[in-house]
C-alpha cells in the first residue's frame, strides 16, 4: 500500500496499523469497493467502510484495500484484529478495572481502541493524533463516537502531539503509527521513545504495535529502543512471527514500573490467536545484541510482502 508523500521528516498520514494479515477479518482485497459501501478520498487513498456480515452495524475500515480498523458500535469491547486484542490486554491491565486513565493514542483510524477504553474505563480522558482530517470526518460521520466519550482527535503528527503535551501527564501511550502500511522513520527510534516517555507518568505504560517479517531486524531494533529507555519491556507475537517464518504484528509494552507480565502472558496465550510473550532473559535472547535506531539512522518499517492483504 503506497504511503502518502509527506513533508520534512517523512510526515505522511498517521493512521492505525493495517490489520493483522493472519486474522480472517484482517484480509481485504484491493480495488473498487462493493456498491453502496461508504467511501471517501482521504490523505492515505480511498477509504471504505465495509459491513461486517456477521454483526449488523459493524464496519471494517480499509484504505486502498488494506484493513485499518474494525468497529462494532453496538459492542465496542469486541476487538477483531489480533494485534488490537493484545493492545487491549495492556489497556485492561494498565490500572485496576474501571479506573479512568489519561491516555494518548498515536494513530487514529476508526478509533477502535479509544472506543474500547471509553467503554471499559468511563471518564477516561483521551487524545488522539490523526492528521488526516478527512479520514476523521469520514469515520465520525458513519461511526459516531459514543455520547459522553472524552475523546479529542487532534490533526497532528504523532511526534508533534507528544511535543505539545505536558510532561508526566499520561497513564498510557498507545503507538499505532502508520503511513500507508509502514511506520514512518521518525517514529521508530529512541528520540520517539524519549518523547513518549516524557509524557508518561512514572508508572505509565507505552504500548507499541510493530509490523515486521524475516529476519526481524526492524522489530529487534524497535525493541532495543524500548529496553534502552525503560526499566521493563515485554513483547507479544504469534510464534510464527517470532520465529521469522512470516510477516506479522508484534505488540510491545514498556514501563519504568513493574509490568503485569504473568497476566499478560496468560491472556496472550488464550483466545482465537495465540501469542507468546517474551520478557526478561527470553527477551534479551531474542534481541541478540540488536542496537536501537536513532533519528540519524532510522528507517521506516518494512513494507508488507506482495499479496499480504489479498
C-alpha positions in Angstrom: 0.0 0.0 0.0 1.6 3.2 -1.1 2.2 5.8 1.6 1.2 9.4 1.0 4.2 11.7 0.4 4.8 13.9 3.4 6.9 16.9 4.2 10.1 17.1 6.2 10.8 14.1 8.3 8.7 11.8 6.1 5.4 13.0 7.6 2.6 11.4 5.7 -0.7 10.1 7.0 -0.6 8.8 10.6 -3.3 6.2 10.7 -3.7 3.0 12.7 -2.0 -0.2 11.5 -3.1 -2.4 8.7 -5.0 -5.4 10.1 -3.0 -8.4 11.1 -2.6 -10.4 7.8 -3.3 -13.7 9.7 -6.6 -12.5 11.1 -9.5 -13.8 8.9 -11.2 -10.3 9.2 -7.9 -8.6 8.5 -7.9 -9.6 4.9 -9.3 -7.2 2.4 -9.0 -7.3 -1.4 -7.8 -4.1 -3.0 -9.8 -2.5 -5.8 -13.2 -1.0 -6.1 -15.5 -1.3 -3.0 -18.8 -3.1 -3.2 -21.6 -0.8 -4.4 -23.2 1.1 -1.6 -20.4 1.0 0.9 -19.4 4.5 2.2 -16.3 5.7 0.6 -14.1 8.9 0.8 -10.9 10.1 -0.7 -8.6 10.7 2.2 -4.9 11.6 2.5 -3.9 7.9 2.5 -6.0 7.0 -0.5 -9.5 5.6 -0.9 -11.2 4.9 2.4 -14.0 2.4 2.5 -16.2 1.2 5.4 -17.1 -2.4 4.6 -20.0 -4.0 6.5 -19.4 -7.0 8.8 -21.9 -9.6 7.6 -22.0 -11.3 11.0 -22.6 -8.2 13.1 -25.2 -5.6 11.8 -23.8 -2.1 12.1 -20.2 -3.1 12.5 -17.7 -1.9 9.8 -14.2 -2.5 8.7 -12.2 0.5 7.6 -10.0 -0.2 4.6 -7.7 2.4 3.0 -6.6 1.5 -0.5 -7.6 -2.1 0.1 -5.6 -2.6 3.3 -7.6 -3.2 6.5 -7.0 -0.5 9.1 -9.6 -0.8 11.8 -12.8 -2.7 12.8 -15.5 -1.0 14.8 -18.7 -2.5 16.2 -20.7 0.4 17.6 -23.0 -2.0 19.5 -20.1 -3.8 21.1 -17.0 -1.7 21.5 -15.4 -4.4 23.6 -15.2 -6.7 20.6 -11.7 -6.3 19.2 -11.5 -8.2 15.9 -7.8 -7.8 14.9 -5.5 -9.9 17.0 -2.9 -7.1 17.5 -5.7 -4.8 18.8 -6.7 -7.5 21.3 -3.1 -7.6 22.5 -3.2 -3.8 22.9 -6.5 -4.3 24.7 -4.8 -6.6 27.2 -2.3 -3.8 28.0 -5.2 -1.3 28.4 -7.0 -3.7 30.7 -4.0 -4.2 33.0 -2.7 -0.6 33.0 -4.7 0.1 36.2 -7.3 -1.6 38.4 -10.5 -2.4 36.5 -12.7 0.6 35.7 -10.2 3.3 36.8 -10.2 6.2 34.4 -6.9 6.8 32.5 -5.3 9.8 30.9 -4.5 8.2 27.5 -2.7 9.3 24.3 -3.3 7.4 21.0 -0.7 7.9 18.3 -2.7 6.9 15.2 -6.4 7.2 14.9 -8.0 5.2 12.0 -11.6 4.4 13.0 -10.7 5.0 16.7 -11.2 1.4 17.7 -9.1 1.4 20.9 -10.2 4.8 22.1 -13.8 3.5 21.9 -12.7 0.4 23.8 -11.0 2.3 26.5 -14.0 4.7 26.9 -16.3 1.6 27.3 -14.0 -0.2 29.8 -12.9 2.8 31.7 -15.6 5.5 31.7 -14.5 9.1 32.4 -11.1 8.5 30.8 -9.6 11.5 29.0 -8.1 10.6 25.7 -6.2 12.4 23.0 -5.6 11.0 19.5 -3.0 12.1 16.9 -4.6 11.7 13.5 -3.5 14.4 10.9 -5.8 13.1 8.2 -8.7 15.4 8.8 -10.8 14.0 6.0 -10.4 10.4 7.4 -11.5 11.6 10.9 -14.6 13.4 9.4 -15.5 10.3 7.3 -15.2 7.9 10.3 -17.2 10.2 12.7 -19.9 10.7 10.0 -20.6 7.0 9.6 -19.3 5.7 13.0 -20.1 8.4 15.5 -18.3 8.4 18.8 -20.3 7.3 21.9 -22.1 10.1 23.7 -20.1 11.4 26.6 -16.8 9.8 25.4 -13.9 12.2 26.3 -12.0 11.6 23.1 -10.3 14.5 21.3 -8.9 13.9 17.9 -6.1 16.3 17.1 -4.9 16.9 13.5 -1.3 16.4 14.4 1.6 14.1 13.6 2.4 11.6 16.4 5.6 13.4 17.4 4.0 16.8 17.1 1.3 15.8 19.6 3.9 14.3 22.0 6.0 17.5 21.8 2.9 19.7 22.7 1.7 17.6 25.7 2.9 18.4 29.2 5.3 16.0 30.9 4.0 13.5 33.4 0.5 13.9 32.0 -0.5 10.4 30.7 -1.0 7.0 32.2 -0.9 5.3 28.8 0.5 6.0 25.4 -0.5 3.7 22.5 1.7 4.0 19.5 0.0 2.5 16.4 1.6 4.9 13.9 1.5 4.1 10.2 1.7 6.0 6.9 0.1 3.6 4.5 1.3 0.2 5.6 4.6 1.3 7.2 5.6 3.1 10.3 7.5 6.3 9.4 11.2 6.5 10.2 10.8 9.4 12.7 8.5 7.3 14.8 10.9 4.3 15.2 14.0 5.4 17.1 15.0 6.4 20.7 14.0 10.0 20.2 10.4 8.9 19.6 10.6 6.7 22.6 12.0 9.6 24.7 9.2 11.9 23.5 6.6 9.3 24.7 8.5 8.6 28.0 8.5 12.3 28.8 4.7 12.4 28.6 4.2 9.4 30.7 3.8 9.4 34.5 6.4 7.3 36.4 4.0 4.3 36.5 2.7 4.9 32.9 2.9 2.3 30.1 3.9 2.7 26.5 2.3 0.2 24.2 3.6 -0.1 20.6 2.3 -2.0 17.5 5.2 -3.1 15.2 5.0 -4.9 11.9 7.9 -6.9 10.5 9.0 -10.0 8.8 12.0 -12.2 8.4 14.8 -11.6 9.6 13.0 -9.4 12.2 15.8 -6.7 12.1 13.3 -3.9 12.4 11.4 -5.5 15.3 14.6 -6.1 17.2 15.8 -2.5 16.7 12.4 -1.2 17.9 12.5 -3.5 20.9 16.1 -2.4 21.7 15.0 1.3 21.7 12.5 0.5 24.5 14.9 -1.6 26.5 17.4 1.2 26.3 15.0 3.7 27.8 12.6 1.7 30.1 13.2 -0.5 33.1 10.8 -3.2 32.0 9.8 -4.3 28.5 7.8 -7.3 27.1 6.8 -8.4 23.6 3.9 -10.4 22.4 3.6 -12.0 19.0 2.4 -15.2 17.3 5.1 -17.9 17.4 5.4 -18.0 13.6 6.2 -14.2 13.6 8.8 -14.6 16.5 10.5 -17.5 14.6 10.8 -15.3 11.5 8.6 -17.5 9.4 6.2 -14.8 8.2 5.3 -11.1 8.3 3.0 -10.0 11.1 2.3 -7.8 14.1 4.1 -7.7 17.4 2.9 -5.7 20.4 5.5 -4.2 22.9 4.8 -2.8 26.3 7.3 -0.8 28.3 7.3 1.0 31.7 9.6 2.1 34.4 7.2 0.4 36.9 6.7 -3.4 37.1 4.6 -4.8 34.2 1.9 -7.4 34.8 4.0 -9.9 32.8 2.3 -13.1 34.2 -1.2 -11.9 33.4 -0.2 -10.5 30.0 1.3 -13.9 29.2 -1.8 -15.8 30.3 -4.1 -13.5 28.2 -2.0 -13.7 25.1 -1.8 -17.4 25.3 -5.6 -17.6 25.3 -8.2 -16.6 22.7 -8.5 -17.2 19.0 -5.0 -16.2 18.0 -2.4 -17.5 20.5 0.7 -15.3 21.1 3.8 -15.9 23.0 5.1 -13.3 25.4 8.8 -12.6 25.9 10.3 -10.8 28.9 13.5 -10.9 30.9 16.1 -13.3 29.7 13.9 -14.6 26.9 13.6 -11.0 25.5 17.3 -10.5 25.8 18.0 -13.7 23.9 15.5 -12.5 21.2 17.3 -9.2 20.9 20.6 -10.9 20.1 22.6 -7.7 20.7 20.4 -5.5 18.5 21.1 -1.8 18.8 18.3 0.8 18.9 17.7 3.1 16.0 18.1 6.9 16.2 16.7 9.7 14.0 20.1 9.7 12.2 19.9 6.1 11.0 16.2 5.3 11.4 14.2 3.8 8.6 10.5 3.1 8.0 9.2 -0.3 8.9 9.4 -2.9 6.1 6.6 -2.9 3.6 4.3 -6.0 3.8 5.1 -8.6 1.2 3.1 -8.6 -2.0 -0.2 -10.3 -1.5 -0.4 -9.8 2.2 -3.8 -8.2 2.0 -5.2 -10.2 -0.9 
